[in-house]
Amino acid sequence: MVTITAAGEVLQLWPERVVFWPRRATLFVADAHFGKAAAFRAAGIPAPEGGLVEDLQRLSRVIAATGAERVVFLGDVLHARQGRVDHVIGRVAAWRAEHRHRQFVLVRGNHDARAGDPPAEWQITCVDEPLIEPPLALCHTPSASPTAGYLLAGHIHPAIQLRGKAGLRERLPCFIVGPNRMILPAFGNFTGSARVRLAPNDRIYAIAGDALIEVSG
């Protein structure tokens, strides 16, 4: 876990691909894309099993470790309408029931617009971006003019490619932390990633297993 200060607030970056805001006991999660594998299989495309369970277990672990009282999804909880199948809905609903005393909020993203709001049994309050919680502005899509506060967003699925000896290369998900905004890595394992163009003064924290490593761009 790495602690930074943004707009005077202490924020914790966790290798589980989430950000924790201690003062508000709030966990930020971007791009879970629940049901993506199911959507692929519905379209006849082979996709791995077990990813949803692993993602939910990882989220449970970090909720327990931080003592988070609230979880805010920064867009794209569901991947597509085709992923709204019984086993996905039921599995997430059962997991949600385990955390019934916590509040869950979704700041809608582009995939949410197509997939629809989460099922009622998931008990997730849905709002449009930006959700302003001074001094933070919570969005799905990064904005070029974060005038409403320090911006937390997802959408891009940022990653950095590291090069080693003998030409070895490894692409790792990462946090991009700038003076006015932070871009979170995609939480879902079955999401893919993209290399991004950095802005001046950006810091990069790559996720290597259970470790966070600050690297130069």
Steps between C-alpha positions, in 0.01 A plus 500: 500500500624849409373817667483828309354843571268656242319831551589474868341155535679179590430227243628144508584311182462124543643225276147356486447782245294723727539832682396551862401837646546461877323819607177383336563125546437471125644258248520600132480228233514563125393277212393177668324383181305229679350251257751562220598135471132400500432753223783354294371147547149612402651623173673166443846630595700280742567676829656385829288381791543615858599861441191647664548299818867597518417869451237494774734321738771758433256781569387333822861474617572868450169602660599299806856634500392864481178483699325686216143600577424603144602385152477739204527343156646748250303365206452176309376265768333287232666434167194443277134400503602154381682456831183539705457125533362321804829372640664845477204678658464237771869480587541877537170523694623237747830683536318830550292343777825420683569875503144613571609755760715690251389757246568446130489776237552490123611804302367390162746433217471432130443125542233566764311708245475193275469230765248687714514569871593204722220265614299624796621216721855633473385807699724747321400867487564636149595859412632680194849645489641707652426410860649790696628420847733789582783513439452202263309477171403138430457408134531212259660687210810712570443868433742754357367771732457372856365831631255335739769334711778246490380249242483125558406302188542174313391406147846484345626178668854644525807277479874544461738276311822421682809371323755266650811317397510294180213702357247375753188715525215504747185713492371587846182682606576828670372807678575831329522778760517859380477840671130533417376148433552130557413222257434164662583164343215276393390287795372205297761243407332424166508855368817560301715811530639784292819699500424868550668830426621663817458865593781705656562419869308170485618228734449134417443223752514161332334196653726197514316226685457618858739794461476856374807636325554863406657511156605773261300553180 
